[in-house]
Amino acid sequence: MTVQPVRLTVLTRDDLAPPHNLDAIRELADVRLTTAADLSRDLQGSDALLLWDYFSSALRDAWDGADALRWVHVCAAGVDAMLFDGLRASDVTVTNARGVFDGPIAEFVLASILARDKQLHRSRALQRDHVWEWRETRRTTGSTALVVGTGGIGRAVARLLRAVGIAVTGAGRTARDEDPDFGTVVSTDDLVDHVADADTVVLIAPLTEQTAGLVDARVLAAMKPDAHLINVGRGALVVESDLVDALRDGTIGAASLDVVDTEPLPGDSPLWDMDQVAISPHMSGDVVGWRDELADQFLVRLRAYAAGDELQGAVDKDRGYVH
């Protein structure tokens, strides 16, 4: 096996520690650590770019410096923040962190469902006020869920929810029957026709031109009055003003939002003060050791790249996800 020298630029931040396995990466590559301000300069001559600062859109502004770039690896499942027309039209291969976040996000979704069904948020609020209030809670087994997004994370969600007795349907680009994880998959184009069947609607679709604003007033109005919306995808999948109205009016029962349209969520957002809303700061996949796992995944990809092997799981840059 012939290993080719790799000229690698790693985009990081001043407040972000470099990958834990940087020494191993340096055995395969000539590494330049840089930040967004210097990316255009430090990208020159590099054939590979690691977006360790995975939400950065700096490559767009530094594109003129990408004179030798052949491969970009993004340490995130979603790549919407860094895609732009020049990159899409180029021959540069884009890979992402497919697989790293599947299990943790699935656990987070299940936890969100159980917390709502078992009124854990309310119990905590009552405990804080020293109030002993007996209630009946909802049975989770036997409920229904529609998982919008049928990629690796969506499939992990479906498998875990089914394991606790939740009946799961998927929504994706193409409708189909007899899917191994979802059973039935409906088209996201017809979402409004299917949300009424679900006690829980889980959003984990990639953010694309087709999915931006997917859940709007029309879709929310079609949901069950007591439905629970969980968003662990991207905030822009939901028209946030429509969601606020739906929660105020009782059109839906609850929302668990790990992502929102503007992050951090502005202090004056009405979502903060809604008792039926649970907010978390875009952390559903960030379990202890997640950055180490991202770095180890990149090292595996780097070894393949240096050996001249085909990079597995490349992102379809037109669609915005691994197809």
C-alpha positions as CSV (number, residue, x, y, z in Angstrom):
1,M,0.0,0.0,0.0
2,T,1.4,3.3,-1.1
3,V,0.7,6.2,1.3
4,Q,0.6,9.6,-0.4
5,P,1.7,12.7,1.6
6,V,-1.4,14.8,2.5
7,R,-1.4,18.5,2.9
8,L,-4.1,19.0,5.5
9,T,-5.6,22.2,6.9
10,V,-7.6,21.9,10.2
11,L,-10.1,24.7,10.8
12,T,-10.5,25.2,14.5
13,R,-11.1,28.1,16.9
14,D,-9.1,29.8,19.7
15,D,-11.4,28.3,22.3
16,L,-11.5,24.8,20.8
17,A,-8.8,22.2,21.6
18,P,-7.4,20.4,18.5
19,P,-8.2,16.7,17.9
20,H,-6.9,14.4,20.7
21,N,-5.1,12.2,18.1
22,L,-3.3,15.1,16.3
23,D,0.0,13.3,16.6
24,A,-1.4,10.3,14.7
25,I,-2.9,12.6,12.1
26,R,0.5,14.3,11.7
27,E,2.1,10.9,10.9
28,L,0.0,10.9,7.7
29,A,-0.3,14.6,6.9
30,D,1.5,18.0,6.8
31,V,-0.9,19.7,9.2
32,R,-1.8,23.4,9.4
33,L,-4.0,24.5,12.2
34,T,-5.9,27.7,11.4
35,T,-8.9,29.7,12.3
36,A,-11.6,31.4,10.1
37,A,-9.7,34.6,9.9
38,D,-6.6,32.9,8.3
39,L,-8.3,30.1,6.4
40,S,-7.9,31.7,3.0
41,R,-4.2,31.9,3.4
42,D,-3.6,28.6,5.1
43,L,-5.8,26.7,2.7
44,Q,-3.5,27.4,-0.2
45,G,-1.7,24.3,-1.3
46,S,-3.8,22.0,0.9
47,D,-5.6,19.1,-0.7
48,A,-7.7,18.3,2.4
49,L,-9.6,20.3,4.9
50,L,-10.9,19.2,8.3
51,L,-13.7,21.3,9.6
52,W,-13.1,20.7,13.3
53,D,-15.1,23.9,13.8
54,Y,-18.0,22.1,12.3
55,F,-20.6,24.9,12.2
56,S,-18.3,27.3,10.5
57,S,-19.2,28.7,7.1
58,A,-15.7,30.2,6.6
59,L,-14.9,28.0,3.6
60,R,-17.3,30.1,1.5
61,D,-15.3,33.3,2.2
62,A,-12.0,31.5,1.8
63,W,-12.9,29.6,-1.4
64,D,-10.4,31.6,-3.6
65,G,-7.6,30.1,-1.5
66,A,-8.7,26.5,-2.3
67,D,-6.3,26.1,-5.1
68,A,-5.5,22.4,-4.6
69,L,-8.5,21.2,-2.5
70,R,-9.8,17.7,-3.2
71,W,-11.5,16.6,0.1
72,V,-13.4,18.3,2.9
73,H,-14.5,16.4,6.0
74,V,-17.1,18.0,8.3
75,C,-17.3,16.9,11.9
76,A,-21.1,17.1,11.9
77,A,-23.9,15.1,10.5
78,G,-25.6,18.1,8.9
79,V,-23.5,20.0,6.2
80,D,-26.0,22.8,5.4
81,A,-23.8,25.4,7.2
82,M,-20.9,25.0,4.9
83,L,-22.4,24.1,1.5
84,F,-22.4,26.8,-1.2
85,D,-22.7,27.0,-5.0
86,G,-18.9,27.0,-5.7
87,L,-18.3,23.9,-3.5
88,R,-21.3,22.1,-5.1
89,A,-20.1,22.7,-8.6
90,S,-16.5,21.6,-7.8
91,D,-14.9,18.2,-7.9
92,V,-14.2,18.4,-4.1
93,T,-15.4,15.4,-2.2
94,V,-17.3,16.2,1.0
95,T,-17.7,13.7,3.8
96,N,-19.4,14.1,7.2
97,A,-19.6,12.5,10.6
98,R,-22.2,10.0,9.6
99,G,-22.8,7.4,12.3
100,V,-21.2,9.2,15.3
101,F,-24.4,10.8,16.5
102,D,-27.0,8.1,15.6
103,G,-27.2,6.4,19.0
104,P,-26.9,9.4,21.2
105,I,-29.6,11.4,19.4
106,A,-31.9,8.4,19.4
107,E,-31.5,8.2,23.1
108,F,-32.2,11.9,23.5
109,V,-35.4,11.5,21.4
110,L,-36.6,8.6,23.6
111,A,-35.7,10.6,26.7
112,S,-37.8,13.5,25.4
113,I,-40.8,11.3,24.8
114,L,-40.6,9.7,28.2
115,A,-40.0,13.0,30.0
116,R,-43.2,14.4,28.5
117,D,-45.3,11.2,28.9
118,K,-44.2,10.8,32.5
119,Q,-44.5,14.5,33.3
120,L,-40.9,14.7,34.6
121,H,-40.5,18.4,33.8
122,R,-43.7,19.1,35.8
123,S,-42.5,16.9,38.7
124,R,-39.3,18.8,38.8
125,A,-41.1,22.2,38.9
126,L,-43.4,20.9,41.6
127,Q,-40.5,19.7,43.6
128,R,-38.8,23.1,43.4
129,D,-42.0,24.6,44.8
130,H,-42.3,21.9,47.5
131,V,-45.7,20.8,46.1
132,W,-46.9,17.1,46.4
133,E,-49.3,16.7,43.5
134,W,-50.5,13.2,42.5
135,R,-51.2,12.8,38.8
136,E,-51.8,10.0,36.2
137,T,-49.2,9.8,33.4
138,R,-49.3,8.7,29.8
139,R,-48.4,5.2,28.7
140,T,-45.6,5.3,26.1
141,T,-45.9,1.8,24.9
142,G,-48.6,1.7,22.2
143,S,-48.2,5.3,21.2
144,T,-47.3,6.4,17.6
145,A,-44.4,8.4,16.2
146,L,-43.7,9.8,12.8
147,V,-39.9,10.3,12.2
148,V,-39.2,12.9,9.5
149,G,-35.8,12.0,8.1
150,T,-34.9,8.4,7.1
151,G,-31.0,8.7,7.2
152,G,-28.8,7.0,9.7
153,I,-30.0,9.0,12.7
154,G,-33.6,8.7,11.8
155,R,-33.2,4.9,11.5
156,A,-31.5,4.7,14.9
157,V,-34.4,6.7,16.3
158,A,-36.9,4.3,14.7
159,R,-35.2,1.2,16.0
160,L,-35.0,2.5,19.6
161,L,-38.6,3.7,19.7
162,R,-39.8,0.4,18.3
163,A,-37.9,-1.4,21.1
164,V,-40.1,0.3,23.7
165,G,-43.3,-0.4,21.9
166,I,-43.9,2.8,19.9
167,A,-45.4,2.3,16.5
168,V,-43.1,4.1,14.0
169,T,-43.6,5.5,10.5
170,G,-41.0,7.4,8.5
171,A,-41.2,10.4,6.3
172,G,-38.6,10.8,3.6
173,R,-37.9,11.9,0.1
174,T,-39.5,8.8,-1.5
175,A,-42.5,6.9,-0.2
176,R,-42.1,3.2,0.2
177,D,-43.4,0.1,2.0
178,E,-41.6,-2.7,3.8
179,D,-38.7,-0.5,5.0
180,P,-36.6,-2.6,7.4
181,D,-36.6,0.2,10.1
182,F,-39.7,2.2,9.5
183,G,-42.1,-0.3,7.9
184,T,-43.9,2.4,5.9
185,V,-42.2,5.6,4.7
186,V,-44.4,8.4,3.5
187,S,-43.3,11.3,1.3
188,T,-42.3,14.5,3.1
189,D,-44.2,16.3,0.3
190,D,-47.4,14.8,1.8
191,L,-46.5,15.4,5.5
192,V,-49.7,17.3,6.1
193,D,-51.7,14.2,5.2
194,H,-49.9,12.0,7.8
195,V,-49.1,13.9,10.9
196,A,-52.6,13.4,12.3
197,D,-51.7,9.7,12.9
198,A,-48.8,10.5,15.2
199,D,-48.7,11.2,18.9
200,T,-45.1,12.3,18.5
201,V,-43.5,13.9,15.4
202,V,-39.7,13.8,15.4
203,L,-37.7,16.1,13.0
204,I,-34.3,14.8,12.0
205,A,-34.3,15.6,8.3
206,P,-31.3,17.4,6.8
207,L,-31.8,21.1,6.1
208,T,-32.2,21.7,2.3
209,E,-34.1,24.0,0.1
210,Q,-36.9,21.4,0.1
211,T,-37.1,20.9,3.9
212,A,-36.6,24.5,5.0
213,G,-39.9,25.6,6.7
214,L,-41.3,22.1,6.3
215,V,-43.4,22.3,9.5
216,D,-45.5,25.3,9.1
217,A,-49.0,26.4,10.3
218,R,-50.6,24.0,7.8
219,V,-48.7,21.0,9.1
220,L,-49.1,22.0,12.8
221,A,-52.9,22.5,12.3
222,A,-53.1,18.9,11.0
223,M,-51.4,17.4,14.0
224,K,-53.2,15.9,17.0
225,P,-54.2,18.6,19.6
226,D,-52.1,16.7,22.2
227,A,-49.2,15.9,19.8
228,H,-45.6,16.3,20.8
229,L,-43.1,17.9,18.3
230,I,-39.4,17.0,18.8
231,N,-36.8,18.8,16.7
232,V,-33.3,17.4,16.8
233,G,-32.5,18.3,13.2
234,R,-32.2,22.0,12.4
235,G,-34.3,24.9,13.7
236,A,-35.1,26.1,10.2
237,L,-37.1,22.9,9.5
238,V,-39.9,24.7,11.5
239,V,-41.5,28.1,10.9
240,E,-40.9,29.2,14.5
241,S,-43.6,31.9,14.6
242,D,-46.1,29.3,13.5
243,L,-45.0,27.0,16.2
244,V,-45.3,29.7,18.9
245,D,-48.8,30.4,17.7
246,A,-49.7,26.6,17.7
247,L,-48.4,26.2,21.2
248,R,-50.2,29.3,22.5
249,D,-53.5,28.3,20.8
250,G,-53.3,24.6,21.9
251,T,-53.1,23.4,18.3
252,I,-50.4,21.0,19.5
253,G,-49.7,19.8,23.0
254,A,-45.9,20.2,23.5
255,A,-42.6,20.7,21.9
256,S,-39.0,19.6,22.8
257,L,-36.6,21.7,20.9
258,D,-32.9,20.9,20.8
259,V,-32.5,23.2,17.9
260,V,-34.1,26.6,17.1
261,D,-34.0,29.0,14.2
262,T,-31.6,31.4,15.9
263,E,-29.0,29.9,18.2
264,P,-28.6,30.7,21.0
265,L,-32.3,31.2,21.4
266,P,-32.9,35.0,21.9
267,G,-33.7,36.0,25.5
268,D,-37.0,37.6,24.4
269,S,-38.3,34.4,22.6
270,P,-41.7,33.4,24.0
271,L,-40.6,29.8,23.8
272,W,-38.5,30.2,27.0
273,D,-41.6,30.8,29.2
274,M,-43.9,28.1,27.8
275,D,-44.5,25.3,30.3
276,Q,-45.2,22.9,27.5
277,V,-41.8,23.5,25.8
278,A,-38.5,21.9,26.7
279,I,-35.5,23.6,25.4
280,S,-31.9,22.3,25.2
281,P,-28.9,24.0,23.6
282,H,-28.2,21.9,20.5
283,M,-26.7,19.0,22.6
284,S,-28.7,15.9,21.7
285,G,-25.7,14.1,20.1
286,D,-23.0,15.5,22.4
287,V,-22.3,12.7,24.8
288,V,-19.1,12.3,26.8
289,G,-16.2,11.5,24.4
290,W,-18.0,12.7,21.3
291,R,-15.1,14.8,20.1
292,D,-12.7,11.9,20.5
293,E,-15.0,9.7,18.4
294,L,-15.1,12.4,15.7
295,A,-11.3,12.6,15.7
296,D,-11.0,8.8,15.5
297,Q,-13.5,8.7,12.6
298,F,-11.5,11.3,10.7
299,L,-8.3,9.4,11.2
300,V,-9.8,6.3,9.6
301,R,-10.9,8.4,6.7
302,L,-7.5,10.1,6.4
303,R,-5.8,6.7,6.3
304,A,-8.0,5.7,3.4
305,Y,-7.5,9.0,1.6
306,A,-3.7,8.8,2.0
307,A,-3.7,5.3,0.6
308,G,-5.6,6.4,-2.4
309,D,-8.7,4.5,-1.5
310,E,-12.2,5.7,-2.3
311,L,-13.7,7.8,0.4
312,Q,-16.8,6.0,1.7
313,G,-20.1,7.8,2.5
314,A,-19.5,10.9,0.4
315,V,-22.2,13.6,0.7
316,D,-24.4,14.3,-2.3
317,K,-23.6,18.0,-2.5
318,D,-26.8,18.7,-4.5
319,R,-29.1,17.0,-2.0
320,G,-27.1,18.0,1.0
321,Y,-26.8,14.6,2.7
322,V,-25.3,11.1,2.2
323,H,-27.6,9.4,-0.3
